[in-house]
Amino acid sequence: MLVIRHFEERLISLHDQGHTRGHYHVYIGQEATGVPAISCLAPGDSLFSTHRNHGHLLARGAEPARLYAEILGRSDGYNRGKGGTLHTAVSALGFHHTSAIVGGIIPLATGVAFAAKARKTGELAVCLFGDGALEEGAAPEALNIASLWKLPVLFLCENNGKYGADRRVAAAQSPNMAAYPLTDLPKAYKIPAVQVDGTDAGEVYSAASDAVEKIRRGQGPQFIETQTVRWPGNEENWPVAPVATRVSLAWDASPVPEKQREWYRSCDPVLIFARELVERGVATKEALVALEDDVLKDIDGAVRFALASPYPEPEEALRDVFAAEGRP
Amino acid sequence: MRELAYYEAKLEALREIIAADDSVHYISDIATGFLGLSPHRVKFAEIARDFPDRVIAPPISELAFCGLAIGAAMKGLRPVVDLITASFALEAWPQIVNEAANAYYMSGGQTRVPVVFHLLHGLRGGGAAQHSHSPQAMLWNCPGLEIVLPSSPRDVKGLLKTAVNSNNPTVFIDHVRLFDCRGDVPENDDAIPFGQADIKRKGSDVTVVATSFMVQRSLDAAERLAREGIQVEVVDPRTLVPLDFETIMASVEKTGRVVVVDECHRSCGVAAELVARIVEAGFDKLKAPIRRVVRLDVPVPYSLPLEEAISPSEECIVDAIHATVR
C-alpha cells in the first residue's frame, strides 16, 4: 500500500515536471481495496483493470520501474510505450488487457472466465472497475451472462464516487444510478453481492477471500462493492496532492492543509492500516517509518530507471499491429 | 473434383473446424444464424446437435457476447462469434473496434486475440436500412482487424479455416445471396492463405476488382460482355486486410482500365480506398478514368424498386465497363 501511495505521489510530481503526456488517473485512497483483494488470487488467475490501473498492477507485483517507464512512454515500459498509463498490460501477471473504456472490461473478464470454465483450469477472472462502469450497458449484459452460465469471475466494484470526509455522505446514493445500493444491480441478476468498507483492509480481505473461495467451489460469479471516500486530490481535473504522504501522518495529521485534513485523519486507507498495525502490535511506528524509507528509496530508483530509459524508435509505432501466424 | 453449393461448403468448413479443434466455440444468439434467414438454415441444427457443448447460445447482448469471445480468445480459445446480420455488429462496435482491434498493439505484442466475427452483409432483399449494412469499409478504418470477404464455395471453406487459425481478430463478412451459387470444392482442400487475391476470370481489356457477392455479379456481367468481344478480368482480393495489392496492380498494368465494384456506400467505401491506391501506384498505367460501381449514399430503402435503384446492379457494372473501354 505504501508502494502504491508513493508511486502515485511521485507520478504527480513527474507530471508536474512535464514528463508525462495526457490525462492520467491515480489510485490514492483505494489502496486497501486492491491490495488485500489481489492478495487472495492464485498465479494463473487473470485480472482486468481500467484507466485507474497503477495500483492494481503494483499490488500484483509489477515493477515500479517498468511501470513508470510505460507511463513516461519509454522503450523499457511493459508495452514499449504503446499502452501508457491507460493501457498497461502485463500478461505474465495475468493483466492481459487494460481498457480505458468505461465498462469495457466487464464482458472481457467474463470471457476469460468462460475460457477457464470451458477448459476446467480452476482459474478465475477478476474484474476491477469503478462505480461509473455500472452506468454502461456492457455491465448488465455481462453480469447477466456471467450469472446464467455460472462463470468463475469476481466483479470488484471500487466505488470511489463519494466526495467529502463524512462517512454518512460517503454512503449516499450516486446521482447517476437509479439502482441503490449499487449491489441491487448484480442481485437482480442473482449474483451474490456484498458492500464493504473499502478503507478497511481486513474487511476487504475477508470479503474477497470468501468470494474467491465460493468461485473456486463452482458457485459462479460474486460481486463486491468496496466503498472508499474520494481522495481530495482527485477533486480537480488533474490530480493534485495536498501533502506528501508520510506514514507519520497516521498519528499527526497537522502537516495536511486544514481543508483536506479530515480525509487523511479518518478516510485514508494507508494511514488507517498503519494505525491498525501499531495498535495490534504487529509493527512499531519506527518499523513502519523505516519501511517507508525503503519504499521511498525504491521509488527513487524506479524513477531514475524510467527517466534513463530511451524513447522508442519511431519504427516501433508500426510493430505489433498483427500477431504472426502459427499456434503459440 | 466435387461440386458443392456455397452453403454446403461453408457448413462443411465449420463442422471440420469444430471437430478438429476443441478450442473453437461457435457463439450466436440465434441458433441458425450461420446461414442467416436462408432456407438452408435448418441444416445448421446438425452441427448444434453433434457439438452441444461447443455451440453456445447467449442472450441478445451483442456487446457482451462479443466481449466475452474476445476475453476467451485472450485466454487461448478460438471463438467464432456469429453476429448474423452485419448491422448487428454496430451493437458490439466498442468491443470489436476498441478492444479486440487494439489489444495486441496496446499490450506491446503480449496479448493475442484469435477471435472470428461472422457477419452477413449487404442488400439481401427487404432488409431495409437497419439490416443491410456493409461495414467492411468502416472496419478497414480500424487497424488491427483482418477482413475477409469470400465469394465462392471453395473460398468460403478455405478462408474460414484460415480465419479460425489466425492469431488476430478476424471479421468474416459473408453474403446471404452467395449461398446457392455452386462451384468446385476439392476434397480435403487446404486452407486459403489471407492476402492472396484470386483472378476469378481472365481477360485483357478491363480489370474489374470486385468483392463478395459483387464478384458473382461481375462474372455475370463479364459473360455478357464477352459476347460483345470485351474481355473482362475479374480480380477478387478475398481479404481486404491483408490486401494483395500486387495481383491487383499486375492486372491493372495489363489492361490499363479499371472498374471497382463493391456494395459499400460510395463515400469512403472499399471501392474508394482501392481506387485511391490504384491511382497512387499506377496513374501512368491508366488509359481511362477509373469507374466505381457501388451503393448510392442513402439509407437502404425497403421497397424492391427503391432498393434496386440504389444497388450496384449487373446493369450498372456493364454500363461502367462500357464507359471505361469506350
Contacts between the chains, C-beta under 8 A, distances in Angstrom:
chain1	res1	chain2	res2	distance
A	46	B	74	7.9
A	46	B	75	6.7
A	48	B	71	7.9
A	77	B	108	7.7
A	78	B	108	6.8
A	79	B	106	6.4
A	79	B	107	5.6
A	79	B	108	3.4
A	79	B	110	7.3
A	80	B	108	4.4
A	81	B	108	7.9
A	82	B	105	6.1
A	82	B	106	6.1
A	82	B	107	8.0
A	82	B	108	5.2
A	83	B	106	4.6
A	83	B	107	6.4
A	83	B	108	6.5
A	87	B	102	8.0
A	87	B	106	4.2
A	87	B	107	7.4
A	89	B	106	6.7
A	89	B	107	3.9
A	89	B	108	7.5
A	89	B	110	5.7
A	89	B	111	6.1
A	90	B	110	7.7
A	91	B	107	6.7
A	91	B	110	4.1
A	91	B	111	5.7
A	96	B	74	4.6
A	96	B	75	7.5
A	96	B	103	7.6
A	96	B	107	7.0
A	96	B	110	7.2
A	96	B	111	4.5
A	97	B	74	6.1
A	97	B	99	7.1
A	97	B	103	4.8
A	97	B	106	7.3
A	97	B	107	6.2
A	97	B	111	5.4
A	98	B	106	7.8
A	99	B	98	7.8
A	99	B	99	6.0
A	101	B	94	6.0
A	101	B	98	5.6
A	101	B	99	7.1
A	104	B	67	7.3
A	104	B	94	6.3
A	104	B	95	7.2
A	104	B	98	7.0
A	104	B	99	5.7
A	106	B	64	7.8
A	106	B	67	7.4
A	107	B	63	6.6
A	107	B	64	4.5
A	107	B	65	7.6
A	107	B	66	7.3
A	107	B	67	2.4
A	107	B	68	5.3
A	107	B	70	7.5
A	107	B	71	6.6
A	107	B	95	6.3
A	108	B	67	5.2
A	108	B	68	7.7
A	108	B	70	5.9
A	108	B	71	3.8
A	108	B	74	7.1
A	108	B	95	7.8
A	108	B	99	6.4
A	109	B	71	6.2
A	110	B	64	7.0
A	110	B	67	7.1
A	110	B	68	5.1
A	110	B	71	6.3
A	111	B	67	6.1
A	111	B	68	3.8
A	111	B	69	6.1
A	111	B	70	6.0
A	111	B	71	2.3
A	111	B	72	4.2
A	111	B	73	7.5
A	111	B	74	7.3
A	111	B	75	7.5
A	112	B	71	4.5
A	112	B	72	6.8
A	112	B	74	6.3
A	112	B	75	4.8
A	113	B	71	7.8
A	114	B	68	5.6
A	114	B	71	7.1
A	114	B	72	4.9
A	114	B	77	7.7
A	115	B	71	7.2
A	115	B	72	4.1
A	115	B	74	7.9
A	115	B	75	3.7
A	115	B	76	6.4
A	115	B	77	4.8
A	116	B	75	6.8
A	118	B	25	6.9
A	118	B	72	7.4
A	118	B	77	6.4
A	119	B	76	7.6
A	119	B	77	7.7
A	125	B	71	7.6
A	137	B	63	6.3
A	138	B	63	5.3
A	138	B	64	6.2
A	138	B	67	6.6
A	138	B	94	7.3
A	138	B	95	7.8
A	141	B	59	7.4
A	141	B	61	3.8
A	141	B	63	5.6
A	141	B	64	3.4
A	142	B	61	7.7
A	142	B	64	4.4
A	142	B	67	6.7
A	142	B	68	7.1
A	144	B	59	5.9
A	144	B	61	6.8
A	144	B	64	7.4
A	145	B	58	5.7
A	145	B	59	6.4
A	145	B	61	6.6
A	145	B	64	5.5
A	145	B	65	6.8
A	145	B	68	6.3
A	148	B	59	7.1
A	319	B	109	7.1
A	320	B	104	5.9
A	320	B	105	5.0
A	320	B	107	7.9
A	320	B	108	6.0
A	320	B	109	4.0
A	321	B	104	7.4
A	321	B	105	5.7
A	321	B	143	5.5
A	321	B	144	5.9
A	322	B	104	7.0
A	322	B	144	7.2
A	322	B	146	7.3
A	322	B	167	8.0
A	322	B	168	5.0
A	323	B	104	5.5
A	323	B	109	7.3
A	323	B	112	4.7
A	323	B	167	3.9
A	323	B	168	5.5
A	324	B	167	6.9
A	325	B	165	7.6
A	325	B	166	7.2
A	325	B	167	6.7
A	326	B	167	7.4
A	327	B	165	7.7
A	328	B	76	7.9
A	328	B	112	6.9
A	328	B	167	7.3
